[in-house]
Amino acid sequence: MDYSYKTSGTCSRSITFSINDGVLSNVSFEGGCQGNLRGIARLVEGMKTEEVEKRLKGISCGGKPTSCPDQLAKAIRQATDSQS
């Protein structure tokens, strides 16, 4: 299933991704530091959502309480909660 998440407190504006059978794919960030965000997207491609959330949750950026990776973890949590 495809999801879109509006980020908050980061340079990126939104994240789109797919979850199929608990596996993350097609991750794309709009805005932000594109080189870093494309790298993150490639690293998490094909990973279980639980593992991605566990690894990225709580990462901060530049003194902010959140980051683009943390926002991805929050987006995954919102998407998996909505599937229940």
Biopython code that builds the backbone (N, CA, C, O; Angstrom):
import numpy as np
from Bio.PDB.StructureBuilder import StructureBuilder

atoms = [
    (1, "MET", "N", (0.841, -1.165, 0.000)),
    (1, "MET", "CA", (0.000, 0.000, 0.000)),
    (1, "MET", "C", (0.897, 1.243, 0.000)),
    (1, "MET", "O", (1.960, 1.248, 0.621)),
    (2, "ASP", "N", (0.470, 2.274, -0.685)),
    (2, "ASP", "CA", (1.237, 3.515, -0.797)),
    (2, "ASP", "C", (0.793, 4.523, 0.262)),
    (2, "ASP", "O", (-0.386, 4.621, 0.601)),
    (3, "TYR", "N", (1.783, 5.273, 0.779)),
    (3, "TYR", "CA", (1.526, 6.257, 1.825)),
    (3, "TYR", "C", (2.235, 7.562, 1.509)),
    (3, "TYR", "O", (3.251, 7.588, 0.814)),
    (4, "SER", "N", (1.678, 8.641, 2.033)),
    (4, "SER", "CA", (2.298, 9.963, 1.949)),
    (4, "SER", "C", (2.215, 10.578, 3.338)),
    (4, "SER", "O", (1.183, 10.496, 4.004)),
    (5, "TYR", "N", (3.315, 11.197, 3.769)),
    (5, "TYR", "CA", (3.393, 11.766, 5.114)),
    (5, "TYR", "C", (3.955, 13.165, 5.021)),
    (5, "TYR", "O", (5.018, 13.370, 4.434)),
    (6, "LYS", "N", (3.257, 14.131, 5.593)),
    (6, "LYS", "CA", (3.732, 15.518, 5.642)),
    (6, "LYS", "C", (4.636, 15.651, 6.857)),
    (6, "LYS", "O", (4.198, 15.458, 7.991)),
    (7, "THR", "N", (5.894, 15.981, 6.616)),
    (7, "THR", "CA", (6.867, 16.083, 7.697)),
    (7, "THR", "C", (6.665, 17.370, 8.500)),
    (7, "THR", "O", (6.001, 18.307, 8.058)),
    (8, "SER", "N", (7.259, 17.381, 9.687)),
    (8, "SER", "CA", (7.166, 18.542, 10.561)),
    (8, "SER", "C", (8.513, 18.753, 11.236)),
    (8, "SER", "O", (9.086, 17.820, 11.799)),
    (9, "GLY", "N", (9.020, 19.986, 11.178)),
    (9, "GLY", "CA", (10.260, 20.320, 11.869)),
    (9, "GLY", "C", (11.530, 19.943, 11.138)),
    (9, "GLY", "O", (12.606, 19.911, 11.736)),
    (10, "THR", "N", (11.417, 19.654, 9.839)),
    (10, "THR", "CA", (12.589, 19.267, 9.050)),
    (10, "THR", "C", (12.636, 20.054, 7.751)),
    (10, "THR", "O", (11.679, 20.739, 7.388)),
    (11, "CYS", "N", (13.761, 19.948, 7.056)),
    (11, "CYS", "CA", (13.904, 20.610, 5.758)),
    (11, "CYS", "C", (13.047, 19.933, 4.684)),
    (11, "CYS", "O", (12.549, 20.595, 3.774)),
    (12, "SER", "N", (12.879, 18.626, 4.793)),
    (12, "SER", "CA", (12.017, 17.941, 3.824)),
    (12, "SER", "C", (10.562, 18.297, 4.123)),
    (12, "SER", "O", (10.199, 18.588, 5.262)),
    (13, "ARG", "N", (9.740, 18.267, 3.075)),
    (13, "ARG", "CA", (8.332, 18.641, 3.219)),
    (13, "ARG", "C", (7.407, 17.436, 3.343)),
    (13, "ARG", "O", (6.373, 17.501, 4.009)),
    (14, "SER", "N", (7.785, 16.343, 2.698)),
    (14, "SER", "CA", (6.944, 15.152, 2.753)),
    (14, "SER", "C", (7.763, 13.915, 2.400)),
    (14, "SER", "O", (8.859, 13.998, 1.848)),
    (15, "ILE", "N", (7.182, 12.761, 2.744)),
    (15, "ILE", "CA", (7.789, 11.475, 2.449)),
    (15, "ILE", "C", (6.712, 10.598, 1.830)),
    (15, "ILE", "O", (5.597, 10.527, 2.347)),
    (16, "THR", "N", (7.032, 9.936, 0.739)),
    (16, "THR", "CA", (6.137, 8.932, 0.176)),
    (16, "THR", "C", (6.854, 7.589, 0.211)),
    (16, "THR", "O", (8.077, 7.521, 0.091)),
    (17, "PHE", "N", (6.080, 6.528, 0.376)),
    (17, "PHE", "CA", (6.655, 5.189, 0.469)),
    (17, "PHE", "C", (5.562, 4.150, 0.323)),
    (17, "PHE", "O", (4.371, 4.459, 0.376)),
    (18, "SER", "N", (5.992, 2.909, 0.138)),
    (18, "SER", "CA", (5.067, 1.781, 0.058)),
    (18, "SER", "C", (5.424, 0.777, 1.141)),
    (18, "SER", "O", (6.589, 0.632, 1.512)),
    (19, "ILE", "N", (4.409, 0.087, 1.643)),
    (19, "ILE", "CA", (4.602, -1.031, 2.560)),
    (19, "ILE", "C", (3.802, -2.199, 2.009)),
    (19, "ILE", "O", (2.592, -2.104, 1.804)),
    (20, "ASN", "N", (4.497, -3.295, 1.775)),
    (20, "ASN", "CA", (3.850, -4.516, 1.315)),
    (20, "ASN", "C", (4.365, -5.669, 2.156)),
    (20, "ASN", "O", (5.566, -5.938, 2.187)),
    (21, "ASP", "N", (3.448, -6.354, 2.842)),
    (21, "ASP", "CA", (3.809, -7.465, 3.727)),
    (21, "ASP", "C", (4.867, -7.062, 4.740)),
    (21, "ASP", "O", (5.776, -7.840, 5.032)),
    (22, "GLY", "N", (4.757, -5.851, 5.281)),
    (22, "GLY", "CA", (5.670, -5.380, 6.307)),
    (22, "GLY", "C", (7.043, -4.964, 5.819)),
    (22, "GLY", "O", (7.956, -4.768, 6.621)),
    (23, "VAL", "N", (7.199, -4.825, 4.494)),
    (23, "VAL", "CA", (8.483, -4.462, 3.897)),
    (23, "VAL", "C", (8.359, -3.091, 3.236)),
    (23, "VAL", "O", (7.395, -2.822, 2.520)),
    (24, "LEU", "N", (9.339, -2.234, 3.481)),
    (24, "LEU", "CA", (9.351, -0.858, 2.983)),
    (24, "LEU", "C", (9.956, -0.790, 1.581)),
    (24, "LEU", "O", (10.949, -1.458, 1.294)),
    (25, "SER", "N", (9.348, 0.023, 0.709)),
    (25, "SER", "CA", (9.891, 0.232, -0.635)),
    (25, "SER", "C", (9.474, 1.599, -1.170)),
    (25, "SER", "O", (8.604, 2.264, -0.608)),
    (26, "ASN", "N", (10.102, 1.997, -2.252)),
    (26, "ASN", "CA", (9.763, 3.236, -2.972)),
    (26, "ASN", "C", (9.776, 4.477, -2.083)),
    (26, "ASN", "O", (8.909, 5.342, -2.211)),
    (27, "VAL", "N", (10.754, 4.569, -1.186)),
    (27, "VAL", "CA", (10.852, 5.723, -0.281)),
    (27, "VAL", "C", (11.375, 6.927, -1.053)),
    (27, "VAL", "O", (12.375, 6.833, -1.765)),
    (28, "SER", "N", (10.693, 8.052, -0.906)),
    (28, "SER", "CA", (11.090, 9.276, -1.589)),
    (28, "SER", "C", (10.776, 10.468, -0.691)),
    (28, "SER", "O", (9.675, 10.580, -0.152)),
    (29, "PHE", "N", (11.752, 11.351, -0.538)),
    (29, "PHE", "CA", (11.582, 12.570, 0.250)),
    (29, "PHE", "C", (11.422, 13.748, -0.703)),
    (29, "PHE", "O", (12.092, 13.811, -1.734)),
    (30, "GLU", "N", (10.538, 14.680, -0.362)),
    (30, "GLU", "CA", (10.403, 15.925, -1.122)),
    (30, "GLU", "C", (11.087, 17.022, -0.329)),
    (30, "GLU", "O", (10.748, 17.255, 0.832)),
    (31, "GLY", "N", (12.045, 17.696, -0.945)),
    (31, "GLY", "CA", (12.805, 18.736, -0.267)),
    (31, "GLY", "C", (13.914, 18.133, 0.570)),
    (31, "GLY", "O", (14.143, 16.924, 0.544)),
    (32, "GLY", "N", (14.593, 18.979, 1.306)),
    (32, "GLY", "CA", (15.661, 18.513, 2.179)),
    (32, "GLY", "C", (16.975, 18.303, 1.447)),
    (32, "GLY", "O", (17.132, 18.727, 0.302)),
    (33, "CYS", "N", (17.901, 17.658, 2.102)),
    (33, "CYS", "CA", (19.245, 17.388, 1.568)),
    (33, "CYS", "C", (19.185, 16.152, 0.679)),
    (33, "CYS", "O", (19.320, 15.028, 1.162)),
    (34, "GLN", "N", (18.986, 16.356, -0.593)),
    (34, "GLN", "CA", (18.670, 15.256, -1.493)),
    (34, "GLN", "C", (19.693, 14.130, -1.526)),
    (34, "GLN", "O", (19.304, 12.964, -1.595)),
    (35, "GLY", "N", (20.975, 14.432, -1.481)),
    (35, "GLY", "CA", (21.972, 13.363, -1.489)),
    (35, "GLY", "C", (21.811, 12.455, -0.284)),
    (35, "GLY", "O", (21.776, 11.233, -0.422)),
    (36, "ASN", "N", (21.715, 13.045, 0.890)),
    (36, "ASN", "CA", (21.546, 12.256, 2.112)),
    (36, "ASN", "C", (20.226, 11.499, 2.117)),
    (36, "ASN", "O", (20.174, 10.337, 2.519)),
    (37, "LEU", "N", (19.171, 12.148, 1.675)),
    (37, "LEU", "CA", (17.858, 11.521, 1.727)),
    (37, "LEU", "C", (17.718, 10.402, 0.697)),
    (37, "LEU", "O", (17.050, 9.402, 0.960)),
    (38, "ARG", "N", (18.333, 10.560, -0.458)),
    (38, "ARG", "CA", (18.332, 9.455, -1.440)),
    (38, "ARG", "C", (19.134, 8.283, -0.886)),
    (38, "ARG", "O", (18.787, 7.123, -1.107)),
    (39, "GLY", "N", (20.210, 8.594, -0.165)),
    (39, "GLY", "CA", (20.992, 7.532, 0.465)),
    (39, "GLY", "C", (20.184, 6.770, 1.501)),
    (39, "GLY", "O", (20.207, 5.539, 1.525)),
    (40, "ILE", "N", (19.472, 7.489, 2.356)),
    (40, "ILE", "CA", (18.623, 6.844, 3.359)),
    (40, "ILE", "C", (17.578, 5.974, 2.666)),
    (40, "ILE", "O", (17.344, 4.834, 3.069)),
    (41, "ALA", "N", (16.953, 6.516, 1.625)),
    (41, "ALA", "CA", (15.917, 5.774, 0.904)),
    (41, "ALA", "C", (16.470, 4.464, 0.346)),
    (41, "ALA", "O", (15.805, 3.431, 0.420)),
    (42, "ARG", "N", (17.659, 4.497, -0.202)),
    (42, "ARG", "CA", (18.257, 3.272, -0.753)),
    (42, "ARG", "C", (18.633, 2.289, 0.352)),
    (42, "ARG", "O", (18.488, 1.078, 0.183)),
    (43, "LEU", "N", (19.114, 2.804, 1.477)),
    (43, "LEU", "CA", (19.501, 1.918, 2.576)),
    (43, "LEU", "C", (18.318, 1.169, 3.178)),
    (43, "LEU", "O", (18.460, 0.009, 3.564)),
    (44, "VAL", "N", (17.164, 1.802, 3.266)),
    (44, "VAL", "CA", (16.007, 1.162, 3.896)),
    (44, "VAL", "C", (15.168, 0.352, 2.910)),
    (44, "VAL", "O", (14.270, -0.379, 3.327)),
    (45, "GLU", "N", (15.439, 0.466, 1.636)),
    (45, "GLU", "CA", (14.703, -0.284, 0.604)),
    (45, "GLU", "C", (14.754, -1.782, 0.899)),
    (45, "GLU", "O", (15.833, -2.357, 1.043)),
    (46, "GLY", "N", (13.585, -2.404, 0.987)),
    (46, "GLY", "CA", (13.500, -3.846, 1.204)),
    (46, "GLY", "C", (13.616, -4.282, 2.652)),
    (46, "GLY", "O", (13.579, -5.479, 2.938)),
    (47, "MET", "N", (13.756, -3.334, 3.577)),
    (47, "MET", "CA", (13.846, -3.684, 4.995)),
    (47, "MET", "C", (12.458, -3.809, 5.617)),
    (47, "MET", "O", (11.492, -3.207, 5.149)),
    (48, "LYS", "N", (12.383, -4.599, 6.674)),
    (48, "LYS", "CA", (11.147, -4.700, 7.446)),
    (48, "LYS", "C", (10.876, -3.354, 8.126)),
    (48, "LYS", "O", (11.799, -2.702, 8.616)),
    (49, "THR", "N", (9.629, -2.953, 8.151)),
    (49, "THR", "CA", (9.274, -1.653, 8.722)),
    (49, "THR", "C", (9.683, -1.541, 10.188)),
    (49, "THR", "O", (10.114, -0.478, 10.633)),
    (50, "GLU", "N", (9.549, -2.635, 10.940)),
    (50, "GLU", "CA", (9.907, -2.595, 12.363)),
    (50, "GLU", "C", (11.389, -2.268, 12.540)),
    (50, "GLU", "O", (11.754, -1.509, 13.438)),
    (51, "GLU", "N", (12.236, -2.833, 11.696)),
    (51, "GLU", "CA", (13.676, -2.600, 11.791)),
    (51, "GLU", "C", (14.021, -1.154, 11.435)),
    (51, "GLU", "O", (14.843, -0.530, 12.105)),
    (52, "VAL", "N", (13.396, -0.622, 10.385)),
    (52, "VAL", "CA", (13.643, 0.762, 9.983)),
    (52, "VAL", "C", (13.217, 1.702, 11.105)),
    (52, "VAL", "O", (13.957, 2.613, 11.475)),
    (53, "GLU", "N", (12.034, 1.478, 11.638)),
    (53, "GLU", "CA", (11.535, 2.337, 12.718)),
    (53, "GLU", "C", (12.472, 2.278, 13.928)),
    (53, "GLU", "O", (12.792, 3.313, 14.513)),
    (54, "LYS", "N", (12.906, 1.093, 14.298)),
    (54, "LYS", "CA", (13.798, 0.926, 15.452)),
    (54, "LYS", "C", (15.119, 1.667, 15.255)),
    (54, "LYS", "O", (15.625, 2.289, 16.189)),
    (55, "ARG", "N", (15.674, 1.607, 14.057)),
    (55, "ARG", "CA", (16.967, 2.233, 13.789)),
    (55, "ARG", "C", (16.893, 3.759, 13.682)),
    (55, "ARG", "O", (17.837, 4.445, 14.073)),
    (56, "LEU", "N", (15.793, 4.297, 13.161)),
    (56, "LEU", "CA", (15.716, 5.726, 12.853)),
    (56, "LEU", "C", (15.001, 6.572, 13.895)),
    (56, "LEU", "O", (15.211, 7.783, 13.962)),
    (57, "LYS", "N", (14.158, 5.947, 14.705)),
    (57, "LYS", "CA", (13.365, 6.684, 15.695)),
    (57, "LYS", "C", (14.271, 7.436, 16.666)),
    (57, "LYS", "O", (15.214, 6.869, 17.218)),
    (58, "GLY", "N", (13.974, 8.717, 16.868)),
    (58, "GLY", "CA", (14.659, 9.517, 17.866)),
    (58, "GLY", "C", (15.914, 10.232, 17.398)),
    (58, "GLY", "O", (16.547, 10.931, 18.189)),
    (59, "ILE", "N", (16.294, 10.078, 16.134)),
    (59, "ILE", "CA", (17.465, 10.793, 15.620)),
    (59, "ILE", "C", (17.120, 12.276, 15.512)),
    (59, "ILE", "O", (16.073, 12.641, 14.977)),
    (60, "SER", "N", (18.005, 13.121, 16.020)),
    (60, "SER", "CA", (17.789, 14.569, 15.933)),
    (60, "SER", "C", (18.731, 15.162, 14.887)),
    (60, "SER", "O", (19.640, 14.487, 14.404)),
    (61, "CYS", "N", (18.505, 16.430, 14.544)),
    (61, "CYS", "CA", (19.314, 17.087, 13.521)),
    (61, "CYS", "C", (19.550, 18.543, 13.901)),
    (61, "CYS", "O", (18.597, 19.296, 14.103)),
    (62, "GLY", "N", (20.812, 18.940, 14.000)),
    (62, "GLY", "CA", (21.150, 20.343, 14.217)),
    (62, "GLY", "C", (20.461, 20.987, 15.396)),
    (62, "GLY", "O", (20.053, 22.145, 15.306)),
    (63, "GLY", "N", (20.320, 20.285, 16.485)),
    (63, "GLY", "CA", (19.669, 20.839, 17.660)),
    (63, "GLY", "C", (18.153, 20.745, 17.638)),
    (63, "GLY", "O", (17.499, 21.093, 18.621)),
    (64, "LYS", "N", (17.585, 20.281, 16.534)),
    (64, "LYS", "CA", (16.133, 20.096, 16.453)),
    (64, "LYS", "C", (15.781, 18.765, 17.123)),
    (64, "LYS", "O", (16.607, 17.852, 17.150)),
    (65, "PRO", "N", (14.581, 18.645, 17.657)),
    (65, "PRO", "CA", (14.203, 17.393, 18.315)),
    (65, "PRO", "C", (13.848, 16.263, 17.350)),
    (65, "PRO", "O", (13.548, 15.151, 17.786)),
    (66, "THR", "N", (13.880, 16.533, 16.057)),
    (66, "THR", "CA", (13.548, 15.527, 15.059)),
    (66, "THR", "C", (14.520, 15.655, 13.886)),
    (66, "THR", "O", (15.391, 16.525, 13.885)),
    (67, "SER", "N", (14.367, 14.790, 12.901)),
    (67, "SER", "CA", (15.197, 14.787, 11.699)),
    (67, "SER", "C", (14.407, 14.099, 10.593)),
    (67, "SER", "O", (13.332, 13.554, 10.843)),
    (68, "CYS", "N", (14.924, 14.122, 9.395)),
    (68, "CYS", "CA", (14.248, 13.411, 8.301)),
    (68, "CYS", "C", (14.166, 11.905, 8.584)),
    (68, "CYS", "O", (13.115, 11.310, 8.345)),
    (69, "PRO", "N", (15.244, 11.260, 9.087)),
    (69, "PRO", "CA", (15.113, 9.843, 9.436)),
    (69, "PRO", "C", (14.066, 9.603, 10.528)),
    (69, "PRO", "O", (13.296, 8.646, 10.447)),
    (70, "ASP", "N", (14.034, 10.462, 11.541)),
    (70, "ASP", "CA", (13.035, 10.337, 12.597)),
    (70, "ASP", "C", (11.634, 10.511, 12.030)),
    (70, "ASP", "O", (10.708, 9.804, 12.428)),
    (71, "GLN", "N", (11.476, 11.444, 11.106)),
    (71, "GLN", "CA", (10.171, 11.646, 10.474)),
    (71, "GLN", "C", (9.750, 10.411, 9.679)),
    (71, "GLN", "O", (8.566, 10.076, 9.642)),
    (72, "LEU", "N", (10.704, 9.733, 9.045)),
    (72, "LEU", "CA", (10.385, 8.489, 8.339)),
    (72, "LEU", "C", (9.902, 7.441, 9.334)),
    (72, "LEU", "O", (8.935, 6.731, 9.061)),
    (73, "ALA", "N", (10.564, 7.337, 10.483)),
    (73, "ALA", "CA", (10.119, 6.394, 11.517)),
    (73, "ALA", "C", (8.693, 6.717, 11.965)),
    (73, "ALA", "O", (7.880, 5.811, 12.147)),
    (74, "LYS", "N", (8.389, 7.998, 12.142)),
    (74, "LYS", "CA", (7.041, 8.406, 12.545)),
    (74, "LYS", "C", (6.022, 8.107, 11.446)),
    (74, "LYS", "O", (4.895, 7.703, 11.732)),
    (75, "ALA", "N", (6.422, 8.307, 10.192)),
    (75, "ALA", "CA", (5.542, 8.022, 9.068)),
    (75, "ALA", "C", (5.219, 6.527, 8.995)),
    (75, "ALA", "O", (4.079, 6.137, 8.740)),
    (76, "ILE", "N", (6.232, 5.707, 9.221)),
    (76, "ILE", "CA", (6.021, 4.258, 9.213)),
    (76, "ILE", "C", (5.071, 3.858, 10.334)),
    (76, "ILE", "O", (4.167, 3.048, 10.128)),
    (77, "ARG", "N", (5.276, 4.425, 11.520)),
    (77, "ARG", "CA", (4.400, 4.118, 12.660)),
    (77, "ARG", "C", (2.962, 4.497, 12.337)),
    (77, "ARG", "O", (2.044, 3.718, 12.597)),
    (78, "GLN", "N", (2.752, 5.689, 11.771)),
    (78, "GLN", "CA", (1.403, 6.144, 11.413)),
    (78, "GLN", "C", (0.784, 5.199, 10.374)),
    (78, "GLN", "O", (-0.384, 4.826, 10.486)),
    (79, "ALA", "N", (1.562, 4.823, 9.381)),
    (79, "ALA", "CA", (1.051, 3.933, 8.335)),
    (79, "ALA", "C", (0.699, 2.557, 8.892)),
    (79, "ALA", "O", (-0.355, 2.013, 8.562)),
    (80, "THR", "N", (1.560, 1.989, 9.726)),
    (80, "THR", "CA", (1.279, 0.659, 10.269)),
    (80, "THR", "C", (0.108, 0.700, 11.244)),
    (80, "THR", "O", (-0.672, -0.251, 11.309)),
    (81, "ASP", "N", (-0.025, 1.778, 11.995)),
    (81, "ASP", "CA", (-1.179, 1.915, 12.890)),
    (81, "ASP", "C", (-2.476, 2.016, 12.098)),
    (81, "ASP", "O", (-3.509, 1.505, 12.532)),
    (82, "SER", "N", (-2.429, 2.665, 10.950)),
    (82, "SER", "CA", (-3.643, 2.820, 10.134)),
    (82, "SER", "C", (-4.047, 1.519, 9.460)),
    (82, "SER", "O", (-5.197, 1.365, 9.048)),
    (83, "GLN", "N", (-3.116, 0.581, 9.344)),
    (83, "GLN", "CA", (-3.434, -0.720, 8.745)),
    (83, "GLN", "C", (-4.191, -1.615, 9.705)),
    (83, "GLN", "O", (-4.867, -2.554, 9.286)),
    (84, "SER", "N", (-4.079, -1.325, 10.994)),
    (84, "SER", "CA", (-4.716, -2.177, 12.021)),
    (84, "SER", "C", (-6.214, -2.015, 12.054)),
    (84, "SER", "O", (-6.887, -2.660, 12.858)),
]
sb = StructureBuilder()
sb.init_structure("model")
sb.init_model(0)
sb.init_chain("A")
sb.init_seg("    ")
for serial, (resi, resn, name, xyz) in enumerate(atoms, 1):
    if name == "N":
        sb.init_residue(resn, " ", resi, " ")
    sb.init_atom(name, np.array(xyz, "f"), 0.0, 1.0, " ", f" {name:<3s}", serial, name[0])
structure = sb.get_structure()
